Amino acid sequence: MSTQMIVRIDPELKTKVNNLAKSEGKSISEVVRELLEEYVKDRDIGLYIDDLWKRIGAKLESRGFGPKDIKSVIQEVRTKK
C-alpha cells in the first residue's frame, strides 16, 4: 500500500524536475520515489551489512569455500589480527 507525502519546493526547482522527469519518460513522483529509495539504501546499515555478507559469500565461493568452511575461515581471519 502506498501513502502520500507532501513536500514544499521552490517553483523553479519543480519546473526543472518536471522537465527532466518528462525527458526520461517519468513522473515527478517516480523521480522522488527513486531518490528516496536510493537515500535509504545508502544510509541503511542493515542493507549495507546484507550486501557485505553477499559479497563476502561470493568471494568465498569463488575461492572454493562452502557453507561448512565458513566457520573455519572466520576463525582463521580473526586469529591473523
C-alpha positions as CSV (number, residue, x, y, z in Angstrom):
1,M,0.0,0.0,0.0
2,S,1.3,3.5,-0.9
3,T,1.0,6.7,1.1
4,Q,1.2,10.3,0.1
5,M,3.9,12.7,1.2
6,I,3.6,16.5,0.8
7,V,6.9,18.3,0.1
8,R,7.3,22.0,-0.4
9,I,9.8,23.1,-3.0
10,D,10.7,26.2,-4.9
11,P,8.5,26.5,-8.1
12,E,11.6,26.9,-10.3
13,L,13.0,23.6,-8.9
14,K,9.7,21.9,-9.6
15,T,9.7,23.1,-13.2
16,K,13.2,21.8,-13.7
17,V,12.5,18.4,-12.1
18,N,9.3,18.1,-14.1
19,N,11.1,18.8,-17.4
20,L,13.9,16.4,-16.6
21,A,11.5,13.7,-15.5
22,K,9.5,14.1,-18.7
23,S,12.6,13.8,-20.8
24,E,13.3,10.5,-19.1
25,G,9.6,9.4,-19.5
26,K,9.0,9.5,-15.8
27,S,6.6,11.4,-13.5
28,I,7.9,13.6,-10.7
29,S,6.5,11.0,-8.3
30,E,8.7,8.3,-9.9
31,V,11.8,10.5,-9.6
32,V,11.1,11.3,-6.0
33,R,10.5,7.7,-5.1
34,E,13.7,6.7,-6.8
35,L,15.6,9.4,-4.9
36,L,14.1,8.4,-1.6
37,E,14.8,4.7,-2.1
38,E,18.4,5.5,-3.0
39,Y,18.8,7.7,0.0
40,V,17.6,5.0,2.4
41,K,19.7,2.4,0.6
42,D,22.8,4.5,1.0
43,R,22.2,5.1,4.7
44,D,20.5,1.9,6.0
45,I,23.3,-0.1,7.8
46,G,21.2,-3.3,7.7
47,L,21.2,-3.2,3.9
48,Y,24.9,-2.4,3.8
49,I,25.6,-5.4,6.1
50,D,23.4,-7.7,4.0
51,D,25.3,-6.5,0.8
52,L,28.6,-7.0,2.6
53,W,27.7,-10.6,3.5
54,K,26.7,-11.3,0.0
55,R,30.0,-10.0,-1.4
56,I,31.9,-12.0,1.2
57,G,29.9,-15.1,0.4
58,A,30.6,-14.7,-3.3
59,K,34.3,-14.2,-2.7
60,L,34.4,-17.3,-0.5
61,E,32.5,-19.4,-3.1
62,S,34.8,-18.1,-5.9
63,R,37.8,-19.5,-3.8
64,G,36.1,-22.9,-3.4
65,F,34.8,-22.5,0.1
66,G,31.4,-23.8,1.0
67,P,29.0,-23.3,3.9
68,K,30.8,-25.8,6.1
69,D,34.1,-23.9,5.6
70,I,32.8,-20.5,6.8
71,K,33.4,-21.1,10.5
72,S,37.0,-22.1,10.0
73,V,37.6,-19.2,7.6
74,I,36.2,-16.7,10.1
75,Q,38.3,-18.1,12.9
76,E,41.4,-18.0,10.6
77,V,40.8,-14.4,9.7
78,R,40.3,-13.4,13.3
79,T,43.5,-15.0,14.5
80,K,45.5,-13.1,11.9
81,K,45.0,-9.8,13.6
